[in-house]
Amino acid sequence: GTDGHKYINGVLDKLAQDVRAVEIAHARKKD
């Protein structure tokens, strides 16, 4: 169970970073 959670957390972290990067890029374009 724990290894699976670690893997999922790692994937979610990467996805979250990608989403933030996209949001930041859009915010900069608005300016």
C-alpha positions in Angstrom: 0.0 0.0 0.0 2.6 2.6 0.9 4.7 2.2 -2.2 1.5 2.7 -4.3 0.8 5.9 -2.4 4.3 7.2 -2.8 4.0 6.6 -6.6 0.6 8.3 -6.8 1.8 11.2 -4.7 4.9 11.6 -7.0 2.6 11.6 -10.1 0.2 14.1 -8.6 3.1 16.4 -7.6 4.4 16.4 -11.2 0.9 17.1 -12.5 0.4 19.9 -10.0 3.7 21.5 -11.1 2.7 21.3 -14.7 -0.7 22.9 -14.0 1.0 25.7 -12.0 3.4 26.3 -14.8 0.5 26.6 -17.3 -1.5 28.9 -15.0 1.6 31.1 -14.4 2.2 31.3 -18.2 -1.5 32.3 -18.8 -1.3 34.9 -16.0 1.9 36.4 -17.6 0.2 36.6 -21.0 -2.8 38.5 -19.6 -0.4 41.2 -18.4 
